[in-house]
């Protein structure tokens, strides 16, 4: 059986933290070589940079209430210290399940501005490794985003088929603005749209870890890795 280096080995010495031991899977299909893409510390630097970019775009953006009370749904919201008759715009982070859940959680906690969070899910890759051009939305957002500022949070943008479908679906709900944030961009992916907040570029290989999976495995790895896989139909 292939020996796999412990992905938790470089998290740093912290005697108060339980670091689980990575055990190889009994199924040999799930024991490929894990090629490191980014350590947890390197990912943290990227997440922090993206958070600062979002803050620069949204921090301090005020809207005039025109005598109308702030919406109880948080659009917009009044905070102590704001000028009278003004409110703060609160962006909605829409995480694309499941791959972006860890990235979204870290990003939300890194942001120093108020945000709201919802989730959407689409099926494209399914249980295999061959992309499909057919995209099915299997879970819609619950919030009313009409007139809101929306940031779609993705794990990886490759050809852009899934994201393009999701963005079109969300635009139909008439948000005030909609932007895209992705932790990873595939080298030479050439998506037909702009990625407003981009993390890092990755080359060939199936990216796993930090929420990303291969057939639902590896999501719990703290770092990002690439594996070579063959479609098994």
C-alpha positions in Angstrom: 0.0 0.0 0.0 1.3 3.5 -0.9 2.6 5.4 2.1 1.1 8.9 2.3 2.8 11.8 4.1 0.9 13.1 7.1 -0.9 16.3 5.7 -1.3 17.6 9.3 2.4 17.3 10.1 3.3 21.0 9.4 0.5 22.7 11.3 2.9 23.9 13.9 3.5 22.9 17.5 0.4 23.4 19.6 0.2 21.1 22.6 -3.4 22.1 23.2 -4.6 21.1 19.8 -5.4 17.5 18.8 -3.8 16.7 15.5 -5.4 13.6 13.9 -3.2 11.0 12.3 -3.9 10.6 8.6 -4.6 6.9 7.9 -4.5 5.5 4.3 -7.8 4.4 3.0 -8.5 0.7 2.7 -9.7 1.2 -0.9 -6.6 1.5 -3.1 -8.5 3.9 -5.4 -8.3 6.5 -2.6 -4.6 6.2 -1.9 -3.0 8.2 -4.7 0.1 10.4 -4.2 -0.9 13.7 -2.6 1.1 16.5 -4.3 1.1 19.6 -2.2 -0.4 22.8 -3.6 -0.6 25.0 -0.5 -0.1 24.6 3.2 -2.7 25.8 5.7 -0.5 28.8 6.5 -0.2 29.7 2.8 -4.0 29.4 2.4 -4.5 31.7 5.4 -2.4 34.4 3.7 -4.5 34.1 0.5 -7.8 34.2 2.5 -6.6 37.3 4.4 -5.6 39.1 1.2 -9.1 38.4 -0.4 -10.8 39.6 2.7 -8.9 42.9 2.6 -9.9 43.3 -1.1 -13.6 42.8 -0.3 -13.3 45.2 2.6 -11.9 47.9 0.4 -14.9 47.5 -2.0 -17.6 47.4 0.7 -16.3 49.0 3.9 -17.9 52.4 4.5 -20.4 52.2 1.6 -23.4 54.1 2.9 -26.9 54.4 1.5 -29.3 57.2 2.2 -32.5 55.9 3.9 -34.7 58.8 2.7 -36.6 58.7 5.9 -37.4 55.0 5.6 -36.4 52.7 8.4 -33.7 50.1 7.9 -35.0 46.7 6.6 -35.4 44.1 9.4 -33.8 41.6 6.9 -30.5 43.5 7.1 -30.8 45.5 3.9 -29.5 48.0 4.7 -28.6 48.2 8.4 -28.1 51.1 10.9 -25.0 51.0 13.2 -23.9 53.4 15.9 -21.6 56.1 14.7 -23.1 56.3 11.1 -24.4 59.7 9.9 -28.0 60.4 10.6 -30.3 59.1 7.8 -27.6 56.7 6.5 -27.1 52.9 6.7 -24.4 50.5 5.9 -24.6 48.1 2.9 -24.2 44.5 3.9 -23.0 42.1 1.2 -24.4 38.5 1.0 -21.8 35.8 0.7 -23.3 32.9 -1.3 -21.2 29.8 -0.8 -21.3 27.1 -3.5 -21.7 23.8 -1.8 -19.9 21.6 -1.0 -16.4 22.5 -2.0 -16.4 26.1 -0.8 -17.6 25.5 2.7 -14.2 25.7 4.4 -13.1 28.6 2.4 -16.3 30.5 3.0 -16.1 29.8 6.8 -12.5 31.1 7.0 -13.3 34.1 4.7 -16.3 35.1 6.7 -14.3 35.0 10.0 -11.5 37.0 8.4 -13.8 39.8 7.2 -14.1 42.9 9.5 -17.4 44.1 7.9 -20.9 42.8 8.5 -22.0 40.1 6.0 -24.9 37.7 5.6 -24.4 34.1 4.4 -26.4 31.7 2.3 -25.7 28.6 0.2 -26.4 27.2 -3.2 -25.5 23.9 -4.7 -25.2 22.6 -8.3 -24.3 19.2 -9.7 -21.8 19.1 -12.5 -19.0 16.7 -11.7 -21.3 14.2 -9.9 -19.4 11.2 -8.5 -16.8 10.9 -11.3 -13.9 13.0 -12.4 -15.0 13.9 -15.9 -16.7 17.4 -16.2 -20.1 17.7 -17.6 -21.7 20.6 -19.5 -25.0 19.9 -18.0 -25.5 21.8 -14.7 -28.4 21.2 -12.3 -29.1 23.4 -9.4 -29.9 21.0 -6.5 -30.2 23.6 -3.7 -31.2 27.2 -4.1 -30.6 30.1 -1.7 -33.2 31.0 0.9 -32.6 34.7 1.1 -34.4 37.3 -1.0 -31.4 39.0 -2.7 -33.3 41.5 -4.8 -31.5 44.8 -4.5 -28.7 43.2 -2.5 -24.9 43.1 -3.1 -24.0 39.5 -3.6 -20.6 37.8 -3.6 -20.6 34.2 -4.9 -17.9 32.2 -3.1 -16.5 29.3 -5.1 -13.7 26.7 -4.4 -12.3 26.5 -8.0 -13.1 28.0 -11.4 -12.0 25.8 -14.3 -13.9 26.1 -17.6 -16.5 28.1 -15.8 -19.5 26.0 -16.8 -21.0 25.6 -13.4 -20.3 29.1 -12.2 -21.7 30.6 -15.4 -25.0 28.7 -14.8 -25.1 29.8 -11.1 -24.4 33.4 -11.8 -27.1 33.5 -14.4 -29.5 31.9 -12.0 -28.7 34.4 -9.3 -28.8 37.4 -11.6 -32.4 36.5 -12.4 -33.2 37.2 -8.7 -32.3 40.9 -9.5 -29.5 41.7 -7.0 -28.1 45.2 -7.0 -24.6 43.8 -7.8 -23.1 40.4 -8.1 -19.4 39.5 -7.9 -17.4 36.3 -8.0 -14.8 35.1 -5.5 -12.8 31.9 -6.0 -10.0 30.4 -4.0 -8.5 28.6 -7.0 -8.3 29.4 -10.7 -7.3 26.7 -13.2 -4.3 27.6 -15.3 -5.5 28.0 -18.9 -9.1 27.6 -17.7 -10.3 30.6 -19.6 -13.8 31.1 -18.0 -16.1 33.4 -20.0 -16.5 35.9 -17.2 -14.5 38.0 -14.7 -13.4 36.6 -11.3 -13.5 39.6 -9.1 -11.6 38.1 -6.1 -9.1 35.4 -7.0 -6.9 33.3 -4.7 -4.2 31.3 -6.5 -3.7 29.6 -9.9 -3.3 25.8 -10.0 -2.1 23.6 -12.8 -3.1 20.1 -13.9 -4.3 17.6 -11.4 -7.4 17.1 -9.3 -7.4 19.6 -6.4 -8.4 18.1 -3.0 -8.4 19.2 0.6 -9.6 22.3 2.4 -13.2 21.4 1.5 -12.5 20.1 -2.1 -13.1 16.4 -2.7 -12.5 13.5 -5.0 -15.6 11.3 -4.8 -16.4 12.9 -1.4 -13.0 12.0 0.1 -10.2 14.4 1.3 -12.5 17.4 2.2 -11.1 17.3 5.7 -7.4 17.7 4.7 -6.2 21.0 6.2 -4.0 21.9 3.1 -4.5 21.8 -0.6 -3.2 18.9 -2.7 -3.3 17.6 -6.3 -3.9 14.0 -7.2 -3.8 12.2 -10.5 -7.0 10.3 -11.1 -8.5 8.3 -13.9 -12.2 8.3 -14.6 -13.7 5.0 -13.7 -17.0 5.5 -15.3 
